[in-house]
């Protein structure tokens, strides 16, 4: 049986392009383009990031953004008038599914209206597939645009978009040409909550890193330097990390920690750092360009990310920051939340502790300080594991193959 011919035109629908925390989408698109796919990007929000990675800048010419003025309103209205029945049934489906969550409903309606602005050039581009990242309003827009234009659609779901919200999720999984998620944990989660049919429909395609572009040198690292990278919000567990560091200080253990990232909890986390009396040991440096992040990962011996389930049920998928640290040669310590154990296997590719347990986190960090051989063994195995299972190029090519098979099977 021969493989389906590769599709050549794909439209990506995302909430915001570029987004500092979604470098995996950039890598995925770059690989498809390198393999000959014409990719266009529909961003549902205007570009607003102050920090734009260099590889995302190269894709700006492929991106389309909403017009927030009267011209955009007229364009969307014209699209509705050209496709009245399908457009109105999509709007009605959103209202019927989400009326109990008015904020999510309004976001989806606005996002669809913005998507409809783009219908003229989208139709001229004639994508063989409309693919969205996130199972919330980006995939809702992809679903609606596919219905209106008669194209196929697919989407990738990650974390908060399934753990917190189920926006038309069962319907989108059922109607998609291809439904993708980033971990086996997510498949199990969705099967339990959406139905057993989800397991048979969902394909696992990991987010990954381009390890070929990240040098790994194990020697010459600062053995007492810990780095953590991530958005400063509850699911990352930085409050637990601070308490773990406080425990190390109480044990008279020397260390320094660099935390890279921004977010709503920064003020509270800095206050906690002051209350623990470890201000001199912990640097909150904010969001940094990728080059500066890589420099920190080359210097530090240990990477810590104590992910946890937030009070509202939100949690990480498999943090790409962990993959980048593993490829760069850091020894990682994380938790058993969500799909993380698929990346970090305890005592094999890193250390895994229970979530919300600062003493266990402190014990793990202390054990790595004390045992350079353990650090080295775990770091070597970690890079090898990412190269084999979380290679961004290989995963993007697998996605392209799945897209092609799905389009030609319909």
N, C-alpha and C positions, 0 to 999 in steps of 0.2 A: 504494500500500500504506500503510495507516494505522499509526501507532505504537501499541504496546501501551499500555493504560491504566496510569498510574503506580501502583505498589504503595503501600499506605498504612501498613503495619505492618512494622517491621524490628527484629529483635533483634541488637544488637552484642555479640560476645564478645571480651573483651580480657583480657590477663594481669593488668593493674592499672589501675584508674581511680580518680582521675586520675593521670597520669604526667607529670612535669615535662618530659620529653624528647619527649612525644607530643602536642604541641599540635595537630598536623595532624589527629588523630582528632577532637579537640574541634571544630575548624572544620568538618570534614566532617559531623559529627552536627548541628551547629547549622544548617547549610545545609539539610539534609534536613528538620529540624523546621520551619524557616522556610517550606519549600515544602509543608508540610502532612502530612509523614510522622510517624507516632507511633513514636518510637524509644525502646526500652528498652535498658539496658546491663547485661550480666552480667560483673562483674569476678571473676576467678578467685582473686584475693588480696584480703584486707581492705585498705581504704584506709589508707595509711601515710605518704604524702608529707608532709613538713613544709612544703613550699612548694607552694601550690595557686594556679594562675592564676585570675583573677576570672571568666573565661568558663567555666572548668570547674566552678566552684562552682554556677553556674546549672543544671547538669545532675545534681547530686547526687540530686535527687528521682526521677530516672529510673533510677538505678543500684541494682543488687542485689548483695549481697556474700555470701560463704560464711559459714556458721555453723560455727565450728571446735569447737563443743561437742557434747555427746551428741545434742541435738536435730537437728543437722545430719547426724550419722551415721544416726539413725533415718529422717530424711527421704530420704536417698540410698538406704538399704536398702529402704525402701518402694517407691521408684521402680523399683529393680531387680526386686523381687518382682512389681510390676505389669507389667513388660516383661522377663521373664527371658531369653527367647531372644535378642532383639535386644541387650539390655544385655551379656550374656555374650559374644556374638559380637564386639561392639565391644572389650570388654576383651581378648579373645583375639587380635584383629587387632593391637592395640597391642603385646602381648607378642611375637607372632610377628615383627613388623616391627622391634622395638627391643631385643630381648633382648641384642644385642651391646653396646648402650649403656645399661647399667642405670640410670644417673642420669636420662637422658632418658625412659626407660621409666617409672620411678617417678613423675617429674613429670607425665607424661601420664595415668597411672592415677589419681593424686591429683586432678589437674585434672578428669578426667571424673567422679570421685566427687563432687567439689564441684559440678559442673554438674548432676548428677542431683538434688542437693538442691532445685534450682530448678524442677523439672519441673511442679509443680502450678500455680504462677502463670504459668509459661511457656505451658503449654497453654491456660490461661484467656485470656492475652494473644493467643494465636493468631497468631503472626507469619507473614507471607507468605514471609519469607526470614530465615534466620539467617546473619548475616555476621560473619566474624572478621577481625581484623587480626593478622598474623603466621602463617606457615606451620607453626609449631611447635604447642605444645599448645593455644593458643586455637582454631586451625582444626581440630585433632583433636576438641576438645569440640564445636565447631559441627557437624562431620561426624557425630559420634555422636548428638547431640541431634536432628539432622535425620532420621537413620535411625530413631530411637526414636519420634519424634513424627509422622513422615510429612511433614515440611516440606522445603522446599528449603534448600540452604545455598550460601554463596559465601565467598570469602576473598581478602584482599589480602596478597601476600608482598612483602617489602621488601629485606632485606640478610642479616644473620646467619642468619635463618631459612631461607635457601637456600644461602648460601655455606658454612655450617658444618654444617647438619643437613638431612637429607631424611626427616623423620618422616612416613611414609605418603604422601609427597608425590605420587608418580605416581598413586596411587589417589585422592587427594583432588582432584587436577586433573581426573582422568577423571570422577569422580562429581559434582563440583560443578556446580550450575546455571551458575555464573559463576566464573572464576578470573582474578584481577587481579594485575598487578604494576606497579611504579612507574617502570620505565625500559625502553627498547628493549634496553639492555645485558642486563637480567635475562631478557628473552625469549630472547635468543641463548644466554645461559648455561644456562638451563633446557632449551632444545632440545638442546644438546650433551650434557647429563647425564641428563635424564629421558626424552628422546625427541622426535622431530620432531613428534609429536602435540601436544606442549605449546605449540608456536608457534601452531598453529591454534586452540587453546583459550584462550590467554591474551590478555587485553585490557590495554592500557597506560592507566592512569589515574594521572597524576602526583600526588604530594603537592604541596600548594601553599600560598600565603600569601594572606591577605586584604589586598591592597595598598591598598585604599581606606582602610583604617584606619591606614596608615603614611605619615606625611608625609615628603616628600623635599625637602631644601634643600641644594643643592650648595655654596653660598657660606658663608663663616664657619667652615669646619671647621679643625681642627688638622691641618695637613698632615703632621706627623711623628708622629701618633698612630695606632697599629695596634691593632685589636681582633680578638680571636679568641673564638669561642663554641662550646662543645661539651663533651661528657662527657670527662673526663680518662682515656681508655683508649687502648690502642695504635693503634687504627685512625685516630684523629684526627691523629696525627703531631706532637704538641706537642713531642716531643723534637727533631724536625727543626726546628721553628720556633725553639726556644731556640738551637740551633746556628747557624741563619741570623741570628738577632739578634746572636749573638756575633761572627759574621763582619762584620756592620755596625759593631759596636763597634771591631773591629780596623781597620776602614777609617776610623775617626774620624767616623762618620756619626751625627748626633743623631737620636734617636727615643725614644718611650716606648710600651709595649705593655701592654694590659689583657687578661687572660685570664679569661673568665667561664665557670664550670662547676665541677663536682665530679666525683670519680671515684677509682678505686683507685691511680692513678699520681701523685696530687698530691704526696705526700711526695718521691717520686723526682724529679719535675719541679722542685720547689722546690730540692732539693739540686743538681740540674744547673744551675739558675740561679745558685746561689751559687758553684759550681765555675767557672762561666764569668765570674764577676765582674760580672754585670749585674743584681744585685738591685735597685739603685736605679732601673733602667729598666723592670722588669717587675713588674706587680701581679697577684697571684693573688687574685681577689676572691670566688671561690666561686660557687655558684648564686645568681642574683638574680631578683627578680620581672620580669615582662615589661616593665613600665614602665621599670625601671632599665636593662635591656638596650637598649631603644629609645633611651634617653638617651645611652648609650655609642655607639650606632651613629650618632646625630646629630652627635656630637662628632668622631669619628674620620674620617680621610680614607680609610683603607685597612682592609680586612678580610682576614685571612690564615687559611687552613685547609689545611695540607699533608697531606691524607688519604693513607693508605697501606694496603697489604695487610699484615695482621698475620702473625706467624709461623704461626699456626694456619689461615690462609687467610681469616679474617674481614676484612670491609671495609665501608665505607659504601655506601649506595645512592646517593641524591642528597641531601646534607644540606639540611634545611630552613633551617638557620642561614645557609647561603649565600644562599638566596632572600631571607630577611629582610634581610640586609645589602645585597643588590643593590637591593631596593625602597627601602631607607632612604637610598640615595645614596652608599654606600661603593663604592670601587673594590676588586674582589675579586681575590685571588691564591689559586689552588688547584692541584690536581694532576690527572693524567690517569687517575685510578682510577675503575673502575666506570662509573656513568652520569653522572659529573660533567661530562664534555665536552658532554653534552646540554643542560646548563644554562649552563656557562661555556665559551664559544668563545674560544680564544686570540686576542688582539688585536682581538676584536669586542665581547664582553661582559665581558671580564676578562683576566687573564693566567693561563696554564696552564703548569706546569712538571712535570718528571718527579718521581715520588714518591721519597722518601728522598734527595733531593739538596739539602742545605742551601745549597750555594753558588748553585745556580740560584734557590732561593727568595730568597736575599739579593740576587742580581742583579735579580730582578723587583721587589723592594721598593725597591731603590735607584733603579731606573728610574722608578718612580712618584713617589718623592720629587723627582726631578729634572725631571719633566715634568707640570706642572699641566694642560696641554692634553690630554695622553693620559689622565690621570685623569678629567677631565671627560667626554671623549668616551666612554670605556668605561662610566662610571657612568650616563650618559644611555641608552646602548644596553642596559645591563643591566636597568634598571627596565622599559623597554619590552618586553624579551624576557620577563620574568617576568609582566608584565601580560597578554601574549598567550598564553603557553604554560603558565604555572604559577599561574593564578588559582584559588585554593582554591574559590571559589563555583562557577566554571564546571566545575571538575573534579568536585566533589561532585554537581553536576547531571548531568554525564555519567555518573557512577557510578550515580545513581538511574535514569537512562534504561536503562543496561545491565542493572541489576537487574530492572527491569520487563520488559524484553524477554526476559531469561532465564527469569523465572518463568512468563510466559505462553506461552513456547515449549515448556515441558515437559508 
